[in-house]
């Protein structure tokens, strides 16, 4: 018999009774959600996508903790880009993105809401003082504070005698056993199939609505900026369909264009018609009525791009939706105009057409030019003209080689996607925008070396993490083990 000190037993009882309600947990996490919410990262698409995906997984983890009888769990690793720039005193992994945000990575392995909330806040260097003000089963704050940072360390003999599982040992074992593709598919295939079957009628409805509206309005395409669920997308198309029935005259000018459902309404820098999902029909109607003026501004924008190209030896100014912030046509025109005036005044001695075939994008959140691995120059709008000239001359040959390699990689990527789709009888294989062509190629090559009967008829998304989406899509990291 192992005699345990009475104070340890009493303290353990206190710890087990100190729980948060779901509502309390959400209130406690408000500073965290404000610091990482995707809506605050509109000018940074990569950081926004990472935070959006991590929030989905975090919400799933919190929901599981609130389920009655929930016992088993798997450690969940999350990464968030935090807006603040103060140094982090915790021992979590962190780094700084190119845009200056702090990337914080941590693993959730707690079994109750209170511990999970405190872990998240501490990992992101956010204050936990407000948590003590929540109603935590009416225990004195002094006692709560004393137990938060002093977890009970039970002697190993206690677990040997009682037969209870040692949570530290379980966690260590879970961290030692790295998740593999086969084991994860084995655990999640049934859940994904169930969700996929449930979503099939909605998927057919979505395809029908998209085809009908595209044909009726003679649209080039209908897209979504964010990964909303199938039901959400159907609702958006129904809304557009109702507007077509009510005000057909305002949609006469959309022929040949692409409609994108996103967070704001207007025309994008790429020339697509943006419909804000939070806007009512009145706002959409105003956008469609303004299309003739947008088309005039678009012509002026194209002329401005040509003038910049002439001043920089024929280099082409492009806008890449996947890599750049979602800008309106007006915002992008102002950016181009400011850069053009600066170039015109500097009179850089570029030989006409000496840089033809090269590409560049303008960025407002950088201060030094750089060359992207895909071959295009990333030029800050505030870049010093003399430094810009030297950089372009020095990197021109490397840029041409990167562009050539990019073209080859695009062909290889497309072939591997088709081969993998056919080999595993997938219904669809796609990747998130943050996954590069090189990563996708590496992922597909290794997939083709495996035997994966689980994937037949599935929708497979190549991402940076493991997840089963609400409509049954399987997400796997591109660097799966």
DRENDO-1510 file (C-alpha; in Angstrom, 1 decimal, always signed):
<recs>
REC; n; res; u; v; w
REC; 1; UNK; +0.0; +0.0; +0.0 .
REC; 2; UNK; +1.3; +3.4; -1.0 .
REC; 3; UNK; +0.4; +6.1; +1.6 .
REC; 4; UNK; -0.3; +9.4; -0.2 .
REC; 5; UNK; -0.1; +12.8; +1.7 .
REC; 6; UNK; -3.5; +14.1; +2.5 .
REC; 7; UNK; -2.7; +17.6; +1.1 .
REC; 8; UNK; -1.9; +16.1; -2.3 .
REC; 9; UNK; -5.2; +14.2; -2.4 .
REC; 10; UNK; -7.2; +17.3; -1.5 .
REC; 11; UNK; -5.3; +19.5; -4.0 .
REC; 12; UNK; -5.9; +16.9; -6.7 .
REC; 13; UNK; -9.7; +17.0; -6.0 .
REC; 14; UNK; -9.6; +20.8; -6.3 .
REC; 15; UNK; -7.9; +20.6; -9.6 .
REC; 16; UNK; -10.3; +18.1; -11.0 .
REC; 17; UNK; -13.3; +20.3; -10.0 .
REC; 18; UNK; -11.9; +23.5; -11.5 .
REC; 19; UNK; -13.5; +23.5; -14.9 .
REC; 20; UNK; -14.7; +26.2; -17.4 .
REC; 21; UNK; -17.9; +26.2; -19.3 .
REC; 22; UNK; -17.8; +26.5; -23.1 .
REC; 23; UNK; -19.0; +30.1; -22.9 .
REC; 24; UNK; -16.3; +31.0; -20.3 .
REC; 25; UNK; -13.7; +29.4; -22.5 .
REC; 26; UNK; -14.7; +31.6; -25.5 .
REC; 27; UNK; -14.7; +34.7; -23.3 .
REC; 28; UNK; -11.2; +33.8; -21.9 .
REC; 29; UNK; -9.9; +33.3; -25.5 .
REC; 30; UNK; -11.2; +36.6; -26.8 .
REC; 31; UNK; -7.7; +38.3; -26.7 .
REC; 32; UNK; -6.3; +35.3; -28.6 .
REC; 33; UNK; -8.9; +35.3; -31.3 .
REC; 34; UNK; -8.4; +39.1; -31.7 .
REC; 35; UNK; -4.7; +38.6; -32.1 .
REC; 36; UNK; -4.9; +35.8; -34.7 .
REC; 37; UNK; -8.2; +36.2; -36.5 .
REC; 38; UNK; -7.9; +35.9; -40.3 .
REC; 39; UNK; -9.9; +39.0; -41.0 .
REC; 40; UNK; -7.1; +41.1; -39.6 .
REC; 41; UNK; -4.6; +39.6; -42.1 .
REC; 42; UNK; -6.3; +40.8; -45.3 .
REC; 43; UNK; -3.0; +42.1; -46.7 .
REC; 44; UNK; -1.2; +38.8; -46.0 .
REC; 45; UNK; -2.8; +35.8; -47.7 .
REC; 46; UNK; -0.4; +33.2; -46.5 .
REC; 47; UNK; -0.6; +34.2; -42.8 .
REC; 48; UNK; -4.4; +34.5; -43.1 .
REC; 49; UNK; -4.8; +30.9; -44.6 .
REC; 50; UNK; -2.6; +29.4; -41.8 .
REC; 51; UNK; -4.6; +31.1; -39.1 .
REC; 52; UNK; -7.9; +30.2; -40.7 .
REC; 53; UNK; -6.9; +26.5; -40.9 .
REC; 54; UNK; -5.5; +26.4; -37.4 .
REC; 55; UNK; -8.6; +28.1; -35.9 .
REC; 56; UNK; -10.7; +25.3; -37.5 .
REC; 57; UNK; -8.6; +22.6; -35.8 .
REC; 58; UNK; -8.6; +24.5; -32.5 .
REC; 59; UNK; -12.4; +24.8; -32.5 .
REC; 60; UNK; -12.7; +21.1; -33.2 .
REC; 61; UNK; -10.4; +20.4; -30.2 .
REC; 62; UNK; -12.4; +22.6; -27.9 .
REC; 63; UNK; -15.7; +21.0; -29.1 .
REC; 64; UNK; -14.3; +17.6; -28.3 .
REC; 65; UNK; -13.3; +18.6; -24.8 .
REC; 66; UNK; -17.0; +19.7; -24.1 .
REC; 67; UNK; -18.5; +16.4; -25.3 .
REC; 68; UNK; -19.9; +14.2; -22.4 .
REC; 69; UNK; -17.7; +11.3; -21.5 .
REC; 70; UNK; -14.8; +12.5; -23.6 .
REC; 71; UNK; -11.7; +10.7; -22.6 .
REC; 72; UNK; -9.3; +9.8; -25.4 .
REC; 73; UNK; -7.5; +12.6; -27.3 .
REC; 74; UNK; -4.6; +13.1; -29.7 .
REC; 75; UNK; -2.0; +15.8; -29.2 .
REC; 76; UNK; -2.7; +18.6; -31.7 .
REC; 77; UNK; +0.0; +20.8; -33.1 .
REC; 78; UNK; -1.1; +24.3; -34.2 .
REC; 79; UNK; +0.7; +27.2; -35.8 .
REC; 80; UNK; -0.6; +30.8; -35.6 .
REC; 81; UNK; +0.8; +34.1; -36.9 .
REC; 82; UNK; +0.4; +36.7; -34.1 .
REC; 83; UNK; +0.0; +40.4; -34.9 .
REC; 84; UNK; +2.0; +41.6; -31.9 .
REC; 85; UNK; +5.8; +41.8; -32.1 .
REC; 86; UNK; +6.9; +41.5; -28.5 .
REC; 87; UNK; +9.4; +38.8; -27.8 .
REC; 88; UNK; +7.9; +35.5; -26.5 .
REC; 89; UNK; +9.2; +34.3; -23.2 .
REC; 90; UNK; +7.8; +30.8; -23.5 .
REC; 91; UNK; +9.6; +27.8; -24.8 .
REC; 92; UNK; +7.4; +27.2; -27.8 .
REC; 93; UNK; +8.8; +27.2; -31.3 .
REC; 94; UNK; +8.5; +30.6; -33.0 .
REC; 95; UNK; +9.8; +32.4; -36.0 .
REC; 96; UNK; +9.1; +35.6; -38.0 .
REC; 97; UNK; +7.4; +35.5; -41.4 .
REC; 98; UNK; +8.6; +37.7; -44.3 .
REC; 99; UNK; +5.8; +40.2; -43.4 .
REC; 100; UNK; +7.0; +40.6; -39.9 .
REC; 101; UNK; +4.4; +38.6; -38.0 .
REC; 102; UNK; +5.5; +36.2; -35.3 .
REC; 103; UNK; +4.7; +32.5; -36.0 .
REC; 104; UNK; +3.9; +30.6; -32.9 .
REC; 105; UNK; +3.7; +26.8; -32.8 .
REC; 106; UNK; +2.5; +24.7; -29.9 .
REC; 107; UNK; +1.0; +21.4; -29.1 .
REC; 108; UNK; -2.4; +20.9; -27.3 .
REC; 109; UNK; -2.6; +17.9; -25.1 .
REC; 110; UNK; -4.7; +19.0; -22.1 .
REC; 111; UNK; -8.0; +17.2; -21.1 .
REC; 112; UNK; -10.0; +20.2; -19.8 .
REC; 113; UNK; -11.0; +23.6; -21.1 .
REC; 114; UNK; -9.2; +25.6; -18.4 .
REC; 115; UNK; -5.8; +24.1; -18.9 .
REC; 116; UNK; -6.3; +24.4; -22.7 .
REC; 117; UNK; -7.2; +28.1; -22.5 .
REC; 118; UNK; -4.2; +28.8; -20.3 .
REC; 119; UNK; -1.8; +26.9; -22.5 .
REC; 120; UNK; -3.0; +28.8; -25.6 .
REC; 121; UNK; -2.7; +32.2; -23.9 .
REC; 122; UNK; +0.7; +31.5; -22.4 .
REC; 123; UNK; +2.0; +30.1; -25.7 .
REC; 124; UNK; +1.1; +33.3; -27.5 .
REC; 125; UNK; +2.5; +35.5; -24.7 .
REC; 126; UNK; -1.0; +36.8; -23.9 .
REC; 127; UNK; -2.2; +37.8; -20.4 .
REC; 128; UNK; -4.0; +35.1; -18.3 .
REC; 129; UNK; -5.1; +37.5; -15.5 .
REC; 130; UNK; -8.6; +37.9; -16.9 .
REC; 131; UNK; -9.1; +34.1; -16.7 .
REC; 132; UNK; -9.0; +34.3; -12.9 .
REC; 133; UNK; -12.1; +36.6; -13.0 .
REC; 134; UNK; -14.2; +34.0; -14.6 .
REC; 135; UNK; -16.6; +31.9; -12.5 .
REC; 136; UNK; -14.5; +28.7; -12.0 .
REC; 137; UNK; -16.8; +26.7; -9.7 .
REC; 138; UNK; -16.6; +29.5; -7.1 .
REC; 139; UNK; -13.1; +28.5; -5.9 .
REC; 140; UNK; -11.0; +31.4; -4.4 .
REC; 141; UNK; -8.7; +33.1; -6.8 .
REC; 142; UNK; -5.8; +32.7; -4.6 .
REC; 143; UNK; -6.2; +28.9; -4.6 .
REC; 144; UNK; -6.7; +28.9; -8.4 .
REC; 145; UNK; -3.5; +30.9; -9.0 .
REC; 146; UNK; -1.5; +28.6; -6.8 .
REC; 147; UNK; -2.6; +25.5; -8.8 .
REC; 148; UNK; -2.3; +26.9; -12.3 .
REC; 149; UNK; +1.4; +27.0; -12.4 .
REC; 150; UNK; +2.0; +24.1; -10.0 .
REC; 151; UNK; +0.6; +20.9; -11.6 .
REC; 152; UNK; +0.5; +17.9; -9.3 .
REC; 153; UNK; +3.4; +15.4; -9.9 .
REC; 154; UNK; +2.1; +12.0; -8.7 .
REC; 155; UNK; +4.7; +9.4; -7.7 .
REC; 156; UNK; +5.0; +6.6; -10.3 .
REC; 157; UNK; +4.1; +4.1; -7.6 .
REC; 158; UNK; +0.6; +5.6; -7.4 .
REC; 159; UNK; -0.2; +4.5; -10.9 .
REC; 160; UNK; +1.4; +1.1; -10.4 .
REC; 161; UNK; -0.7; +0.5; -7.3 .
REC; 162; UNK; -4.1; +1.9; -8.6 .
REC; 163; UNK; -3.8; +0.8; -12.2 .
REC; 164; UNK; -4.6; +4.3; -13.4 .
REC; 165; UNK; -2.9; +5.6; -16.6 .
REC; 166; UNK; +0.0; +8.0; -16.1 .
REC; 167; UNK; -1.0; +11.1; -18.3 .
REC; 168; UNK; +2.6; +12.1; -18.6 .
REC; 169; UNK; +3.6; +8.7; -19.9 .
REC; 170; UNK; +0.7; +8.7; -22.3 .
REC; 171; UNK; +1.7; +12.1; -23.6 .
REC; 172; UNK; +5.4; +11.1; -24.0 .
REC; 173; UNK; +4.4; +8.0; -25.9 .
REC; 174; UNK; +2.0; +10.0; -28.2 .
REC; 175; UNK; +4.8; +12.5; -28.9 .
REC; 176; UNK; +7.3; +9.7; -29.6 .
REC; 177; UNK; +4.9; +7.9; -32.1 .
REC; 178; UNK; +4.8; +10.3; -35.0 .
REC; 179; UNK; +1.6; +10.3; -37.0 .
REC; 180; UNK; +2.0; +8.5; -40.3 .
REC; 181; UNK; -0.2; +8.7; -43.4 .
REC; 182; UNK; -1.4; +5.1; -43.2 .
REC; 183; UNK; -2.2; +5.2; -39.5 .
REC; 184; UNK; -4.1; +8.5; -39.9 .
REC; 185; UNK; -6.1; +7.3; -42.9 .
REC; 186; UNK; -6.9; +4.1; -41.0 .
REC; 187; UNK; -8.3; +6.2; -38.1 .
REC; 188; UNK; -10.2; +8.8; -40.1 .
REC; 189; UNK; -11.3; +7.0; -43.3 .
REC; 190; UNK; -14.7; +6.0; -41.9 .
REC; 191; UNK; -15.5; +9.5; -40.6 .
REC; 192; UNK; -14.5; +11.1; -44.0 .
REC; 193; UNK; -16.6; +8.6; -46.0 .
REC; 194; UNK; -19.6; +9.4; -43.7 .
REC; 195; UNK; -19.2; +13.1; -44.2 .
REC; 196; UNK; -18.6; +12.8; -47.9 .
REC; 197; UNK; -21.8; +10.7; -48.5 .
REC; 198; UNK; -23.8; +13.2; -46.5 .
REC; 199; UNK; -22.4; +16.1; -48.7 .
REC; 200; UNK; -23.0; +14.4; -52.1 .
REC; 201; UNK; -26.5; +15.8; -52.6 .
REC; 202; UNK; -25.3; +19.4; -51.8 .
REC; 203; UNK; -22.2; +18.9; -54.1 .
REC; 204; UNK; -24.5; +18.0; -57.0 .
REC; 205; UNK; -26.7; +21.0; -56.2 .
REC; 206; UNK; -23.7; +23.3; -56.1 .
REC; 207; UNK; -22.5; +22.1; -59.5 .
REC; 208; UNK; -26.0; +22.5; -61.0 .
REC; 209; UNK; -26.3; +26.1; -59.6 .
REC; 210; UNK; -22.9; +27.0; -60.8 .
REC; 211; UNK; -23.5; +25.7; -64.4 .
REC; 212; UNK; -26.9; +27.3; -64.6 .
REC; 213; UNK; -25.7; +30.8; -63.4 .
REC; 214; UNK; -22.5; +30.7; -65.5 .
REC; 215; UNK; -24.6; +29.9; -68.6 .
REC; 216; UNK; -27.4; +32.4; -67.9 .
REC; 217; UNK; -25.0; +35.3; -67.2 .
REC; 218; UNK; -22.3; +34.0; -69.7 .
REC; 219; UNK; -19.7; +34.1; -66.9 .
REC; 220; UNK; -16.1; +33.0; -67.4 .
REC; 221; UNK; -16.1; +31.3; -64.0 .
REC; 222; UNK; -17.5; +31.4; -60.4 .
REC; 223; UNK; -15.0; +31.2; -57.6 .
REC; 224; UNK; -14.6; +31.5; -53.8 .
REC; 225; UNK; -11.8; +33.2; -52.1 .
REC; 226; UNK; -12.0; +31.1; -48.9 .
REC; 227; UNK; -12.7; +27.5; -48.2 .
REC; 228; UNK; -16.3; +27.8; -47.1 .
REC; 229; UNK; -18.4; +24.6; -46.8 .
REC; 230; UNK; -20.6; +23.3; -49.6 .
REC; 231; UNK; -23.8; +24.4; -47.9 .
REC; 232; UNK; -22.4; +27.9; -47.5 .
REC; 233; UNK; -21.5; +28.1; -51.2 .
REC; 234; UNK; -24.9; +26.8; -52.3 .
REC; 235; UNK; -26.5; +29.6; -50.2 .
REC; 236; UNK; -24.4; +32.2; -51.9 .
REC; 237; UNK; -25.3; +31.0; -55.4 .
REC; 238; UNK; -29.0; +30.9; -54.4 .
REC; 239; UNK; -28.7; +34.6; -53.3 .
REC; 240; UNK; -27.1; +35.5; -56.7 .
REC; 241; UNK; -29.8; +33.5; -58.5 .
REC; 242; UNK; -32.5; +35.5; -56.7 .
REC; 243; UNK; -30.9; +38.8; -57.7 .
REC; 244; UNK; -30.9; +37.6; -61.3 .
REC; 245; UNK; -34.6; +37.0; -61.1 .
REC; 246; UNK; -35.4; +40.3; -59.4 .
REC; 247; UNK; -33.0; +42.7; -61.2 .
REC; 248; UNK; -31.9; +41.0; -64.5 .
REC; 249; UNK; -31.1; +44.4; -66.1 .
REC; 250; UNK; -28.2; +45.1; -63.7 .
REC; 251; UNK; -26.4; +42.0; -64.7 .
REC; 252; UNK; -26.1; +42.8; -68.4 .
REC; 253; UNK; -22.4; +43.8; -68.1 .
REC; 254; UNK; -21.0; +40.7; -66.5 .
REC; 255; UNK; -20.6; +38.7; -69.7 .
REC; 256; UNK; -17.1; +37.1; -69.9 .
REC; 257; UNK; -16.1; +38.0; -66.4 .
REC; 258; UNK; -15.4; +35.9; -63.3 .
REC; 259; UNK; -17.4; +36.3; -60.1 .
REC; 260; UNK; -15.6; +35.8; -56.8 .
REC; 261; UNK; -17.4; +35.4; -53.5 .
REC; 262; UNK; -15.2; +37.0; -50.9 .
REC; 263; UNK; -15.2; +39.3; -47.9 .
REC; 264; UNK; -15.7; +42.6; -49.7 .
REC; 265; UNK; -17.6; +43.9; -52.8 .
REC; 266; UNK; -16.1; +45.6; -55.8 .
REC; 267; UNK; -13.7; +44.7; -58.6 .
REC; 268; UNK; -10.4; +43.0; -57.7 .
REC; 269; UNK; -7.0; +44.0; -59.0 .
REC; 270; UNK; -7.2; +40.9; -61.3 .
REC; 271; UNK; -10.4; +42.2; -62.9 .
REC; 272; UNK; -12.8; +39.9; -61.2 .
REC; 273; UNK; -16.2; +40.9; -59.8 .
REC; 274; UNK; -16.1; +40.6; -56.0 .
REC; 275; UNK; -19.3; +39.9; -54.1 .
REC; 276; UNK; -19.0; +40.3; -50.3 .
REC; 277; UNK; -20.7; +37.4; -48.6 .
REC; 278; UNK; -21.8; +39.7; -45.7 .
REC; 279; UNK; -23.3; +42.3; -48.1 .
REC; 280; UNK; -27.0; +42.4; -48.9 .
REC; 281; UNK; -28.5; +42.5; -52.5 .
REC; 282; UNK; -28.5; +46.3; -52.5 .
REC; 283; UNK; -24.7; +46.4; -52.3 .
REC; 284; UNK; -24.3; +43.7; -55.0 .
REC; 285; UNK; -26.7; +45.7; -57.2 .
REC; 286; UNK; -24.6; +48.8; -56.8 .
REC; 287; UNK; -21.5; +46.9; -57.8 .
REC; 288; UNK; -23.1; +45.6; -61.0 .
REC; 289; UNK; -24.4; +49.1; -61.8 .
REC; 290; UNK; -20.8; +50.4; -61.5 .
REC; 291; UNK; -19.3; +47.9; -63.8 .
REC; 292; UNK; -18.9; +50.3; -66.8 .
REC; 293; UNK; -16.9; +52.7; -64.7 .
REC; 294; UNK; -14.8; +49.8; -63.4 .
REC; 295; UNK; -14.0; +48.7; -67.0 .
REC; 296; UNK; -12.8; +52.2; -67.8 .
REC; 297; UNK; -10.5; +52.2; -64.8 .
REC; 298; UNK; -9.3; +48.8; -65.8 .
REC; 299; UNK; -8.2; +50.1; -69.2 .
REC; 300; UNK; -6.3; +52.9; -67.5 .
REC; 301; UNK; -4.6; +50.4; -65.2 .
REC; 302; UNK; -3.5; +48.3; -68.1 .
REC; 303; UNK; -2.0; +51.4; -69.8 .
REC; 304; UNK; -0.2; +52.2; -66.5 .
REC; 305; UNK; +1.3; +48.7; -66.4 .
REC; 306; UNK; +2.6; +49.2; -70.0 .
REC; 307; UNK; +4.2; +52.5; -69.1 .
REC; 308; UNK; +6.0; +51.0; -66.1 .
REC; 309; UNK; +7.1; +48.1; -68.3 .
REC; 310; UNK; +8.6; +50.6; -70.8 .
REC; 311; UNK; +10.5; +52.4; -68.1 .
REC; 312; UNK; +12.0; +49.1; -66.8 .
REC; 313; UNK; +13.2; +47.7; -70.1 .
REC; 314; UNK; +10.1; +45.7; -71.0 .
REC; 315; UNK; +9.7; +43.7; -67.7 .
REC; 316; UNK; +6.0; +42.7; -67.3 .
REC; 317; UNK; +4.0; +43.9; -64.3 .
REC; 318; UNK; +1.7; +41.1; -63.1 .
REC; 319; UNK; -0.7; +40.5; -60.2 .
REC; 320; UNK; -0.7; +37.0; -58.7 .
REC; 321; UNK; -3.9; +36.3; -56.7 .
REC; 322; UNK; -2.4; +33.4; -54.7 .
REC; 323; UNK; +0.6; +35.3; -53.5 .
REC; 324; UNK; -0.6; +38.9; -53.2 .
REC; 325; UNK; -3.2; +40.6; -50.9 .
REC; 326; UNK; -6.7; +40.8; -52.3 .
REC; 327; UNK; -6.8; +44.4; -53.5 .
REC; 328; UNK; -9.6; +46.3; -55.1 .
REC; 329; UNK; -9.1; +47.8; -58.6 .
REC; 330; UNK; -8.9; +51.3; -57.1 .
REC; 331; UNK; -6.3; +50.3; -54.5 .
REC; 332; UNK; -4.1; +48.6; -57.1 .
REC; 333; UNK; -4.4; +51.5; -59.5 .
REC; 334; UNK; -3.2; +53.9; -56.7 .
REC; 335; UNK; -0.2; +51.6; -56.0 .
REC; 336; UNK; +0.8; +51.4; -59.6 .
REC; 337; UNK; +0.3; +55.2; -60.1 .
REC; 338; UNK; +2.5; +56.0; -57.2 .
REC; 339; UNK; +5.3; +53.6; -58.3 .
REC; 340; UNK; +5.1; +55.0; -61.9 .
REC; 341; UNK; +5.5; +58.6; -60.8 .
REC; 342; UNK; +8.6; +57.6; -58.8 .
REC; 343; UNK; +10.1; +55.7; -61.7 .
REC; 344; UNK; +9.3; +58.5; -64.2 .
REC; 345; UNK; +11.1; +61.1; -62.1 .
REC; 346; UNK; +14.2; +58.9; -61.5 .
REC; 347; UNK; +14.7; +58.3; -65.3 .
REC; 348; UNK; +16.5; +55.0; -64.9 .
REC; 349; UNK; +18.7; +54.1; -67.9 .
REC; 350; UNK; +17.2; +50.7; -68.8 .
REC; 351; UNK; +17.7; +49.7; -72.5 .
REC; 352; UNK; +14.4; +49.3; -74.2 .
REC; 353; UNK; +13.2; +45.6; -74.3 .
REC; 354; UNK; +16.3; +44.4; -72.6 .
REC; 355; UNK; +14.3; +42.7; -69.8 .
REC; 356; UNK; +11.5; +41.3; -72.0 .
REC; 357; UNK; +10.2; +38.0; -70.7 .
REC; 358; UNK; +10.8; +38.8; -67.1 .
REC; 359; UNK; +8.0; +39.5; -64.6 .
REC; 360; UNK; +7.5; +41.6; -61.4 .
REC; 361; UNK; +4.9; +42.2; -58.8 .
REC; 362; UNK; +4.5; +45.2; -56.6 .
REC; 363; UNK; +4.3; +44.9; -52.8 .
REC; 364; UNK; +3.5; +47.6; -50.3 .
REC; 365; UNK; +4.8; +45.8; -47.1 .
REC; 366; UNK; +8.4; +45.3; -48.2 .
REC; 367; UNK; +11.4; +47.6; -48.2 .
REC; 368; UNK; +14.0; +45.6; -50.2 .
REC; 369; UNK; +13.5; +43.9; -53.6 .
REC; 370; UNK; +13.8; +40.1; -53.9 .
REC; 371; UNK; +13.5; +37.3; -56.4 .
REC; 372; UNK; +10.9; +34.7; -55.9 .
REC; 373; UNK; +11.7; +31.0; -56.5 .
REC; 374; UNK; +9.0; +31.1; -59.3 .
REC; 375; UNK; +11.0; +33.6; -61.2 .
REC; 376; UNK; +9.2; +36.9; -60.7 .
REC; 377; UNK; +10.7; +40.0; -59.0 .
REC; 378; UNK; +9.0; +41.2; -55.8 .
REC; 379; UNK; +9.5; +45.0; -55.9 .
REC; 380; UNK; +8.5; +47.3; -52.9 .
REC; 381; UNK; +6.6; +50.4; -53.9 .
REC; 382; UNK; +9.0; +52.4; -51.8 .
REC; 383; UNK; +12.1; +50.9; -53.3 .
REC; 384; UNK; +15.0; +53.2; -54.1 .
REC; 385; UNK; +15.2; +53.4; -57.9 .
REC; 386; UNK; +19.0; +53.1; -58.0 .
REC; 387; UNK; +19.0; +50.0; -55.8 .
REC; 388; UNK; +16.2; +48.6; -57.9 .
REC; 389; UNK; +18.2; +49.0; -61.1 .
REC; 390; UNK; +21.2; +47.3; -59.6 .
REC; 391; UNK; +19.2; +44.4; -58.2 .
REC; 392; UNK; +17.3; +43.7; -61.5 .
REC; 393; UNK; +20.5; +43.7; -63.5 .
REC; 394; UNK; +22.2; +41.4; -61.0 .
REC; 395; UNK; +19.4; +38.9; -60.8 .
REC; 396; UNK; +18.1; +38.9; -64.4 .
REC; 397; UNK; +19.7; +35.7; -65.5 .
REC; 398; UNK; +18.7; +33.8; -62.4 .
REC; 399; UNK; +15.1; +35.1; -62.9 .
REC; 400; UNK; +15.0; +33.7; -66.4 .
REC; 401; UNK; +16.2; +30.3; -65.2 .
REC; 402; UNK; +13.6; +30.3; -62.4 .
REC; 403; UNK; +10.8; +31.1; -64.9 .
REC; 404; UNK; +11.9; +28.3; -67.1 .
REC; 405; UNK; +12.0; +25.9; -64.2 .
REC; 406; UNK; +8.5; +27.1; -63.2 .
REC; 407; UNK; +7.1; +26.3; -66.6 .
REC; 408; UNK; +8.6; +22.8; -66.4 .
REC; 409; UNK; +7.3; +22.3; -62.8 .
REC; 410; UNK; +3.8; +23.3; -63.8 .
REC; 411; UNK; +3.7; +20.6; -66.5 .
REC; 412; UNK; +5.1; +18.0; -64.1 .
REC; 413; UNK; +2.7; +19.0; -61.4 .
REC; 414; UNK; -0.3; +18.7; -63.7 .
REC; 415; UNK; +0.8; +15.3; -64.9 .
REC; 416; UNK; +1.4; +13.9; -61.4 .
REC; 417; UNK; -2.0; +15.2; -60.2 .
REC; 418; UNK; -3.7; +13.4; -63.2 .
REC; 419; UNK; -1.7; +10.2; -62.6 .
REC; 420; UNK; -2.3; +10.2; -58.8 .
REC; 421; UNK; -6.1; +10.9; -59.3 .
REC; 422; UNK; -6.3; +7.9; -61.7 .
REC; 423; UNK; -4.0; +5.6; -59.7 .
REC; 424; UNK; -6.0; +6.0; -56.5 .
REC; 425; UNK; -9.4; +6.4; -58.1 .
REC; 426; UNK; -9.8; +9.8; -56.4 .
REC; 427; UNK; -12.8; +11.9; -57.2 .
REC; 428; UNK; -10.6; +15.0; -56.8 .
REC; 429; UNK; -7.0; +15.9; -55.9 .
REC; 430; UNK; -6.1; +19.5; -55.2 .
REC; 431; UNK; -3.8; +21.6; -53.1 .
REC; 432; UNK; -4.1; +24.7; -50.9 .
REC; 433; UNK; -2.6; +27.9; -52.4 .
REC; 434; UNK; +0.1; +28.0; -49.7 .
REC; 435; UNK; +1.5; +24.6; -51.0 .
REC; 436; UNK; +4.1; +25.3; -53.7 .
REC; 437; UNK; +4.5; +23.3; -57.0 .
REC; 438; UNK; +7.7; +21.8; -55.7 .
REC; 439; UNK; +6.0; +20.6; -52.6 .
REC; 440; UNK; +3.1; +19.2; -54.5 .
REC; 441; UNK; +5.4; +17.4; -56.9 .
REC; 442; UNK; +7.3; +15.8; -54.0 .
REC; 443; UNK; +4.1; +14.8; -52.3 .
REC; 444; UNK; +2.6; +13.1; -55.4 .
REC; 445; UNK; +5.8; +11.2; -56.2 .
REC; 446; UNK; +5.9; +9.7; -52.8 .
REC; 447; UNK; +2.1; +8.9; -52.8 .
REC; 448; UNK; +2.5; +7.0; -56.1 .
REC; 449; UNK; +5.0; +4.7; -54.3 .
REC; 450; UNK; +2.3; +3.7; -51.8 .
REC; 451; UNK; -0.7; +1.4; -51.9 .
REC; 452; UNK; -3.6; +3.4; -50.5 .
REC; 453; UNK; -7.0; +1.7; -51.0 .
REC; 454; UNK; -8.6; +4.2; -48.5 .
REC; 455; UNK; -8.6; +7.0; -51.1 .
REC; 456; UNK; -11.0; +5.5; -53.7 .
REC; 457; UNK; -13.7; +8.0; -54.5 .
REC; 458; UNK; -12.4; +10.6; -51.9 .
REC; 459; UNK; -11.6; +14.3; -52.2 .
REC; 460; UNK; -7.9; +14.7; -51.2 .
REC; 461; UNK; -6.5; +18.1; -50.4 .
REC; 462; UNK; -2.7; +18.6; -50.0 .
REC; 463; UNK; -2.1; +21.0; -47.1 .
REC; 464; UNK; +0.2; +21.5; -44.2 .
REC; 465; UNK; -1.7; +19.4; -41.6 .
REC; 466; UNK; -4.0; +16.4; -41.1 .
REC; 467; UNK; -7.7; +17.1; -41.0 .
REC; 468; UNK; -11.1; +15.8; -42.2 .
REC; 469; UNK; -13.1; +18.8; -43.4 .
REC; 470; UNK; -16.8; +19.2; -42.7 .
REC; 471; UNK; -17.8; +17.9; -46.2 .
REC; 472; UNK; -15.6; +14.9; -46.1 .
REC; 473; UNK; -12.4; +16.2; -47.8 .
REC; 474; UNK; -9.3; +14.6; -46.5 .
REC; 475; UNK; -6.4; +17.0; -45.8 .
REC; 476; UNK; -2.9; +15.7; -45.5 .
REC; 477; UNK; +0.4; +17.5; -45.1 .
REC; 478; UNK; +2.5; +17.6; -48.3 .
REC; 479; UNK; +5.5; +16.3; -46.3 .
REC; 480; UNK; +3.6; +13.3; -44.8 .
REC; 481; UNK; +5.5; +10.5; -43.2 .
</recs>
